[in-house]
Amino acid sequence: MNPAWGVVAGVFIVCMMLTFIGIWIWAWLPYHKRSFDDLARLPMEDEDAAAIATEDKP
């Protein structure tokens, strides 16, 4: 194989690692806490809405 593939693979791995770290930092920013908490409550809200919808039907 061409020795350049080692450099390409190394650059690719570093880019992927930086992307992962960037997403991880973005997810843990305090700015996103409220929206993540709202999203975490969605499954419970959907169950309540489905229960109310089935009770209203004759």
HTML snippet that shows the backbone in 3Dmol.js (N, CA, C, O; Angstrom):
<script src="https://3Dmol.org/build/3Dmol-min.js"></script>
<div id="view" style="width:600px;height:400px;position:relative"></div>
<script>
const pdb = `
ATOM      1  N   MET A   1       0.828  -1.195   0.000  1.00  0.00           N
ATOM      2  CA  MET A   1       0.000   0.000   0.000  1.00  0.00           C
ATOM      3  C   MET A   1       0.865   1.249   0.000  1.00  0.00           C
ATOM      4  O   MET A   1       2.041   1.224   0.363  1.00  0.00           O
ATOM      5  N   ASN A   2       0.262   2.301  -0.405  1.00  0.00           N
ATOM      6  CA  ASN A   2       0.927   3.590  -0.481  1.00  0.00           C
ATOM      7  C   ASN A   2       1.126   4.150   0.930  1.00  0.00           C
ATOM      8  O   ASN A   2       0.191   4.118   1.730  1.00  0.00           O
ATOM      9  N   PRO A   3       2.323   4.665   1.262  1.00  0.00           N
ATOM     10  CA  PRO A   3       2.552   5.221   2.602  1.00  0.00           C
ATOM     11  C   PRO A   3       1.655   6.418   2.932  1.00  0.00           C
ATOM     12  O   PRO A   3       1.471   6.753   4.102  1.00  0.00           O
ATOM     13  N   ALA A   4       1.106   7.050   1.917  1.00  0.00           N
ATOM     14  CA  ALA A   4       0.228   8.197   2.171  1.00  0.00           C
ATOM     15  C   ALA A   4      -1.052   7.767   2.875  1.00  0.00           C
ATOM     16  O   ALA A   4      -1.689   8.584   3.539  1.00  0.00           O
ATOM     17  N   TRP A   5      -1.442   6.495   2.742  1.00  0.00           N
ATOM     18  CA  TRP A   5      -2.662   6.025   3.396  1.00  0.00           C
ATOM     19  C   TRP A   5      -2.536   6.116   4.912  1.00  0.00           C
ATOM     20  O   TRP A   5      -3.533   6.360   5.593  1.00  0.00           O
ATOM     21  N   GLY A   6      -1.361   5.931   5.446  1.00  0.00           N
ATOM     22  CA  GLY A   6      -1.159   6.069   6.887  1.00  0.00           C
ATOM     23  C   GLY A   6      -1.424   7.493   7.353  1.00  0.00           C
ATOM     24  O   GLY A   6      -2.027   7.710   8.405  1.00  0.00           O
ATOM     25  N   VAL A   7      -0.974   8.455   6.569  1.00  0.00           N
ATOM     26  CA  VAL A   7      -1.206   9.866   6.898  1.00  0.00           C
ATOM     27  C   VAL A   7      -2.689  10.188   6.780  1.00  0.00           C
ATOM     28  O   VAL A   7      -3.251  10.868   7.639  1.00  0.00           O
ATOM     29  N   VAL A   8      -3.319   9.704   5.725  1.00  0.00           N
ATOM     30  CA  VAL A   8      -4.751   9.949   5.525  1.00  0.00           C
ATOM     31  C   VAL A   8      -5.553   9.339   6.676  1.00  0.00           C
ATOM     32  O   VAL A   8      -6.463   9.975   7.208  1.00  0.00           O
ATOM     33  N   ALA A   9      -5.214   8.115   7.055  1.00  0.00           N
ATOM     34  CA  ALA A   9      -5.924   7.462   8.158  1.00  0.00           C
ATOM     35  C   ALA A   9      -5.708   8.231   9.458  1.00  0.00           C
ATOM     36  O   ALA A   9      -6.648   8.391  10.238  1.00  0.00           O
ATOM     37  N   GLY A  10      -4.510   8.701   9.703  1.00  0.00           N
ATOM     38  CA  GLY A  10      -4.226   9.471  10.911  1.00  0.00           C
ATOM     39  C   GLY A  10      -5.001  10.771  10.959  1.00  0.00           C
ATOM     40  O   GLY A  10      -5.556  11.127  11.998  1.00  0.00           O
ATOM     41  N   VAL A  11      -5.044  11.481   9.848  1.00  0.00           N
ATOM     42  CA  VAL A  11      -5.798  12.744   9.781  1.00  0.00           C
ATOM     43  C   VAL A  11      -7.282  12.471   9.982  1.00  0.00           C
ATOM     44  O   VAL A  11      -7.967  13.226  10.672  1.00  0.00           O
ATOM     45  N   PHE A  12      -7.777  11.399   9.386  1.00  0.00           N
ATOM     46  CA  PHE A  12      -9.186  11.048   9.529  1.00  0.00           C
ATOM     47  C   PHE A  12      -9.521  10.739  10.985  1.00  0.00           C
ATOM     48  O   PHE A  12     -10.548  11.193  11.489  1.00  0.00           O
ATOM     49  N   ILE A  13      -8.684   9.987  11.657  1.00  0.00           N
ATOM     50  CA  ILE A  13      -8.922   9.631  13.056  1.00  0.00           C
ATOM     51  C   ILE A  13      -8.897  10.879  13.941  1.00  0.00           C
ATOM     52  O   ILE A  13      -9.730  11.019  14.836  1.00  0.00           O
ATOM     53  N   VAL A  14      -7.958  11.775  13.699  1.00  0.00           N
ATOM     54  CA  VAL A  14      -7.893  13.008  14.486  1.00  0.00           C
ATOM     55  C   VAL A  14      -9.138  13.855  14.252  1.00  0.00           C
ATOM     56  O   VAL A  14      -9.690  14.411  15.200  1.00  0.00           O
ATOM     57  N   CYS A  15      -9.586  13.960  13.008  1.00  0.00           N
ATOM     58  CA  CYS A  15     -10.808  14.721  12.708  1.00  0.00           C
ATOM     59  C   CYS A  15     -12.020  14.110  13.397  1.00  0.00           C
ATOM     60  O   CYS A  15     -12.844  14.831  13.958  1.00  0.00           O
ATOM     61  N   MET A  16     -12.134  12.800  13.358  1.00  0.00           N
ATOM     62  CA  MET A  16     -13.266  12.132  13.999  1.00  0.00           C
ATOM     63  C   MET A  16     -13.218  12.319  15.515  1.00  0.00           C
ATOM     64  O   MET A  16     -14.259  12.511  16.144  1.00  0.00           O
ATOM     65  N   MET A  17     -12.034  12.265  16.106  1.00  0.00           N
ATOM     66  CA  MET A  17     -11.888  12.458  17.543  1.00  0.00           C
ATOM     67  C   MET A  17     -12.271  13.887  17.936  1.00  0.00           C
ATOM     68  O   MET A  17     -12.959  14.092  18.936  1.00  0.00           O
ATOM     69  N   LEU A  18     -11.830  14.867  17.157  1.00  0.00           N
ATOM     70  CA  LEU A  18     -12.186  16.257  17.440  1.00  0.00           C
ATOM     71  C   LEU A  18     -13.684  16.493  17.281  1.00  0.00           C
ATOM     72  O   LEU A  18     -14.275  17.257  18.044  1.00  0.00           O
ATOM     73  N   THR A  19     -14.298  15.844  16.299  1.00  0.00           N
ATOM     74  CA  THR A  19     -15.741  15.949  16.119  1.00  0.00           C
ATOM     75  C   THR A  19     -16.470  15.369  17.320  1.00  0.00           C
ATOM     76  O   THR A  19     -17.411  15.980  17.827  1.00  0.00           O
ATOM     77  N   PHE A  20     -16.047  14.203  17.780  1.00  0.00           N
ATOM     78  CA  PHE A  20     -16.666  13.574  18.941  1.00  0.00           C
ATOM     79  C   PHE A  20     -16.538  14.451  20.174  1.00  0.00           C
ATOM     80  O   PHE A  20     -17.514  14.641  20.901  1.00  0.00           O
ATOM     81  N   ILE A  21     -15.346  14.991  20.422  1.00  0.00           N
ATOM     82  CA  ILE A  21     -15.138  15.849  21.585  1.00  0.00           C
ATOM     83  C   ILE A  21     -15.974  17.125  21.468  1.00  0.00           C
ATOM     84  O   ILE A  21     -16.527  17.599  22.461  1.00  0.00           O
ATOM     85  N   GLY A  22     -16.065  17.674  20.269  1.00  0.00           N
ATOM     86  CA  GLY A  22     -16.879  18.875  20.060  1.00  0.00           C
ATOM     87  C   GLY A  22     -18.355  18.622  20.335  1.00  0.00           C
ATOM     88  O   GLY A  22     -19.011  19.448  20.970  1.00  0.00           O
ATOM     89  N   ILE A  23     -18.885  17.503  19.871  1.00  0.00           N
ATOM     90  CA  ILE A  23     -20.287  17.168  20.131  1.00  0.00           C
ATOM     91  C   ILE A  23     -20.497  16.921  21.621  1.00  0.00           C
ATOM     92  O   ILE A  23     -21.519  17.326  22.175  1.00  0.00           O
ATOM     93  N   TRP A  24     -19.552  16.268  22.267  1.00  0.00           N
ATOM     94  CA  TRP A  24     -19.663  15.993  23.696  1.00  0.00           C
ATOM     95  C   TRP A  24     -19.690  17.299  24.492  1.00  0.00           C
ATOM     96  O   TRP A  24     -20.498  17.453  25.409  1.00  0.00           O
ATOM     97  N   ILE A  25     -18.818  18.227  24.146  1.00  0.00           N
ATOM     98  CA  ILE A  25     -18.796  19.522  24.838  1.00  0.00           C
ATOM     99  C   ILE A  25     -20.093  20.278  24.580  1.00  0.00           C
ATOM    100  O   ILE A  25     -20.660  20.871  25.498  1.00  0.00           O
ATOM    101  N   TRP A  26     -20.564  20.260  23.342  1.00  0.00           N
ATOM    102  CA  TRP A  26     -21.815  20.945  23.000  1.00  0.00           C
ATOM    103  C   TRP A  26     -22.985  20.390  23.806  1.00  0.00           C
ATOM    104  O   TRP A  26     -23.831  21.149  24.280  1.00  0.00           O
ATOM    105  N   ALA A  27     -23.035  19.079  23.960  1.00  0.00           N
ATOM    106  CA  ALA A  27     -24.145  18.449  24.678  1.00  0.00           C
ATOM    107  C   ALA A  27     -24.120  18.790  26.164  1.00  0.00           C
ATOM    108  O   ALA A  27     -25.179  18.837  26.790  1.00  0.00           O
ATOM    109  N   TRP A  28     -22.963  19.026  26.742  1.00  0.00           N
ATOM    110  CA  TRP A  28     -22.860  19.300  28.171  1.00  0.00           C
ATOM    111  C   TRP A  28     -22.885  20.782  28.501  1.00  0.00           C
ATOM    112  O   TRP A  28     -22.739  21.134  29.671  1.00  0.00           O
ATOM    113  N   LEU A  29     -23.060  21.663  27.534  1.00  0.00           N
ATOM    114  CA  LEU A  29     -23.154  23.087  27.830  1.00  0.00           C
ATOM    115  C   LEU A  29     -24.401  23.360  28.662  1.00  0.00           C
ATOM    116  O   LEU A  29     -25.464  22.815  28.366  1.00  0.00           O
ATOM    117  N   PRO A  30     -24.298  24.183  29.685  1.00  0.00           N
ATOM    118  CA  PRO A  30     -25.464  24.481  30.531  1.00  0.00           C
ATOM    119  C   PRO A  30     -26.615  25.111  29.748  1.00  0.00           C
ATOM    120  O   PRO A  30     -27.771  25.020  30.159  1.00  0.00           O
ATOM    121  N   TYR A  31     -26.304  25.735  28.644  1.00  0.00           N
ATOM    122  CA  TYR A  31     -27.320  26.380  27.812  1.00  0.00           C
ATOM    123  C   TYR A  31     -28.380  25.388  27.333  1.00  0.00           C
ATOM    124  O   TYR A  31     -29.535  25.772  27.150  1.00  0.00           O
ATOM    125  N   HIS A  32     -28.016  24.129  27.127  1.00  0.00           N
ATOM    126  CA  HIS A  32     -28.923  23.128  26.573  1.00  0.00           C
ATOM    127  C   HIS A  32     -29.701  22.349  27.622  1.00  0.00           C
ATOM    128  O   HIS A  32     -30.537  21.520  27.261  1.00  0.00           O
ATOM    129  N   LYS A  33     -29.457  22.586  28.911  1.00  0.00           N
ATOM    130  CA  LYS A  33     -30.082  21.799  29.971  1.00  0.00           C
ATOM    131  C   LYS A  33     -31.604  21.859  29.909  1.00  0.00           C
ATOM    132  O   LYS A  33     -32.258  20.822  30.021  1.00  0.00           O
ATOM    133  N   ARG A  34     -32.172  23.020  29.737  1.00  0.00           N
ATOM    134  CA  ARG A  34     -33.635  23.141  29.732  1.00  0.00           C
ATOM    135  C   ARG A  34     -34.257  22.371  28.573  1.00  0.00           C
ATOM    136  O   ARG A  34     -35.242  21.657  28.761  1.00  0.00           O
ATOM    137  N   SER A  35     -33.691  22.511  27.381  1.00  0.00           N
ATOM    138  CA  SER A  35     -34.271  21.803  26.236  1.00  0.00           C
ATOM    139  C   SER A  35     -34.113  20.287  26.383  1.00  0.00           C
ATOM    140  O   SER A  35     -35.005  19.535  25.990  1.00  0.00           O
ATOM    141  N   PHE A  36     -32.988  19.830  26.944  1.00  0.00           N
ATOM    142  CA  PHE A  36     -32.805  18.394  27.159  1.00  0.00           C
ATOM    143  C   PHE A  36     -33.774  17.882  28.220  1.00  0.00           C
ATOM    144  O   PHE A  36     -34.290  16.771  28.099  1.00  0.00           O
ATOM    145  N   ASP A  37     -34.026  18.681  29.260  1.00  0.00           N
ATOM    146  CA  ASP A  37     -34.998  18.278  30.276  1.00  0.00           C
ATOM    147  C   ASP A  37     -36.406  18.186  29.681  1.00  0.00           C
ATOM    148  O   ASP A  37     -37.157  17.263  29.994  1.00  0.00           O
ATOM    149  N   ASP A  38     -36.753  19.135  28.832  1.00  0.00           N
ATOM    150  CA  ASP A  38     -38.056  19.083  28.162  1.00  0.00           C
ATOM    151  C   ASP A  38     -38.173  17.841  27.280  1.00  0.00           C
ATOM    152  O   ASP A  38     -39.215  17.187  27.259  1.00  0.00           O
ATOM    153  N   LEU A  39     -37.117  17.524  26.564  1.00  0.00           N
ATOM    154  CA  LEU A  39     -37.128  16.334  25.712  1.00  0.00           C
ATOM    155  C   LEU A  39     -37.195  15.049  26.536  1.00  0.00           C
ATOM    156  O   LEU A  39     -37.783  14.060  26.097  1.00  0.00           O
ATOM    157  N   ALA A  40     -36.602  15.060  27.720  1.00  0.00           N
ATOM    158  CA  ALA A  40     -36.637  13.880  28.578  1.00  0.00           C
ATOM    159  C   ALA A  40     -38.043  13.614  29.106  1.00  0.00           C
ATOM    160  O   ALA A  40     -38.383  12.471  29.411  1.00  0.00           O
ATOM    161  N   ARG A  41     -38.864  14.659  29.217  1.00  0.00           N
ATOM    162  CA  ARG A  41     -40.228  14.493  29.717  1.00  0.00           C
ATOM    163  C   ARG A  41     -41.223  14.105  28.622  1.00  0.00           C
ATOM    164  O   ARG A  41     -42.362  13.751  28.927  1.00  0.00           O
ATOM    165  N   LEU A  42     -40.820  14.164  27.380  1.00  0.00           N
ATOM    166  CA  LEU A  42     -41.740  13.881  26.272  1.00  0.00           C
ATOM    167  C   LEU A  42     -42.414  12.512  26.356  1.00  0.00           C
ATOM    168  O   LEU A  42     -43.623  12.442  26.136  1.00  0.00           O
ATOM    169  N   PRO A  43     -41.723  11.441  26.656  1.00  0.00           N
ATOM    170  CA  PRO A  43     -42.407  10.141  26.704  1.00  0.00           C
ATOM    171  C   PRO A  43     -43.534  10.108  27.734  1.00  0.00           C
ATOM    172  O   PRO A  43     -44.570   9.492  27.483  1.00  0.00           O
ATOM    173  N   MET A  44     -43.359  10.748  28.872  1.00  0.00           N
ATOM    174  CA  MET A  44     -44.408  10.775  29.876  1.00  0.00           C
ATOM    175  C   MET A  44     -45.592  11.606  29.414  1.00  0.00           C
ATOM    176  O   MET A  44     -46.739  11.251  29.686  1.00  0.00           O
ATOM    177  N   GLU A  45     -45.335  12.697  28.728  1.00  0.00           N
ATOM    178  CA  GLU A  45     -46.414  13.549  28.233  1.00  0.00           C
ATOM    179  C   GLU A  45     -47.204  12.841  27.142  1.00  0.00           C
ATOM    180  O   GLU A  45     -48.425  12.986  27.080  1.00  0.00           O
ATOM    181  N   ASP A  46     -46.540  12.085  26.288  1.00  0.00           N
ATOM    182  CA  ASP A  46     -47.235  11.362  25.229  1.00  0.00           C
ATOM    183  C   ASP A  46     -48.171  10.311  25.806  1.00  0.00           C
ATOM    184  O   ASP A  46     -49.269  10.120  25.282  1.00  0.00           O
ATOM    185  N   GLU A  47     -47.770   9.625  26.868  1.00  0.00           N
ATOM    186  CA  GLU A  47     -48.631   8.626  27.484  1.00  0.00           C
ATOM    187  C   GLU A  47     -49.867   9.280  28.081  1.00  0.00           C
ATOM    188  O   GLU A  47     -50.967   8.739  27.962  1.00  0.00           O
ATOM    189  N   ASP A  48     -49.709  10.423  28.714  1.00  0.00           N
ATOM    190  CA  ASP A  48     -50.851  11.119  29.300  1.00  0.00           C
ATOM    191  C   ASP A  48     -51.812  11.593  28.216  1.00  0.00           C
ATOM    192  O   ASP A  48     -53.028  11.478  28.373  1.00  0.00           O
ATOM    193  N   ALA A  49     -51.282  12.120  27.125  1.00  0.00           N
ATOM    194  CA  ALA A  49     -52.121  12.592  26.030  1.00  0.00           C
ATOM    195  C   ALA A  49     -52.850  11.431  25.376  1.00  0.00           C
ATOM    196  O   ALA A  49     -54.011  11.575  24.994  1.00  0.00           O
ATOM    197  N   ALA A  50     -52.199  10.290  25.240  1.00  0.00           N
ATOM    198  CA  ALA A  50     -52.844   9.123  24.645  1.00  0.00           C
ATOM    199  C   ALA A  50     -53.942   8.598  25.559  1.00  0.00           C
ATOM    200  O   ALA A  50     -54.986   8.166  25.071  1.00  0.00           O
ATOM    201  N   ALA A  51     -53.732   8.626  26.863  1.00  0.00           N
ATOM    202  CA  ALA A  51     -54.752   8.161  27.809  1.00  0.00           C
ATOM    203  C   ALA A  51     -55.960   9.074  27.780  1.00  0.00           C
ATOM    204  O   ALA A  51     -57.096   8.602  27.827  1.00  0.00           O
ATOM    205  N   ILE A  52     -55.734  10.370  27.704  1.00  0.00           N
ATOM    206  CA  ILE A  52     -56.847  11.319  27.642  1.00  0.00           C
ATOM    207  C   ILE A  52     -57.610  11.157  26.335  1.00  0.00           C
ATOM    208  O   ILE A  52     -58.839  11.211  26.324  1.00  0.00           O
ATOM    209  N   ALA A  53     -56.894  10.958  25.239  1.00  0.00           N
ATOM    210  CA  ALA A  53     -57.545  10.804  23.933  1.00  0.00           C
ATOM    211  C   ALA A  53     -58.412   9.549  23.893  1.00  0.00           C
ATOM    212  O   ALA A  53     -59.489   9.572  23.297  1.00  0.00           O
ATOM    213  N   THR A  54     -57.976   8.468  24.505  1.00  0.00           N
ATOM    214  CA  THR A  54     -58.782   7.245  24.490  1.00  0.00           C
ATOM    215  C   THR A  54     -59.967   7.334  25.441  1.00  0.00           C
ATOM    216  O   THR A  54     -60.983   6.677  25.213  1.00  0.00           O
ATOM    217  N   GLU A  55     -59.861   8.135  26.507  1.00  0.00           N
ATOM    218  CA  GLU A  55     -60.982   8.312  27.430  1.00  0.00           C
ATOM    219  C   GLU A  55     -62.074   9.165  26.817  1.00  0.00           C
ATOM    220  O   GLU A  55     -63.247   8.980  27.141  1.00  0.00           O
ATOM    221  N   ASP A  56     -61.720  10.102  25.935  1.00  0.00           N
ATOM    222  CA  ASP A  56     -62.695  10.988  25.325  1.00  0.00           C
ATOM    223  C   ASP A  56     -63.533  10.308  24.253  1.00  0.00           C
ATOM    224  O   ASP A  56     -64.640  10.759  23.961  1.00  0.00           O
ATOM    225  N   LYS A  57     -63.034   9.247  23.670  1.00  0.00           N
ATOM    226  CA  LYS A  57     -63.749   8.578  22.591  1.00  0.00           C
ATOM    227  C   LYS A  57     -64.861   7.704  23.162  1.00  0.00           C
ATOM    228  O   LYS A  57     -64.671   7.042  24.182  1.00  0.00           O
ATOM    229  N   PRO A  58     -66.031   7.700  22.503  1.00  0.00           N
ATOM    230  CA  PRO A  58     -67.157   6.867  22.996  1.00  0.00           C
ATOM    231  C   PRO A  58     -66.964   5.401  22.735  1.00  0.00           C
ATOM    232  O   PRO A  58     -67.822   4.592  23.091  1.00  0.00           O
TER     233      PRO A  58
END
`;
const viewer = $3Dmol.createViewer("view");
viewer.addModel(pdb, "pdb");
viewer.setStyle({}, {cartoon: {color: "spectrum"}});
viewer.zoomTo();
viewer.render();
</script>
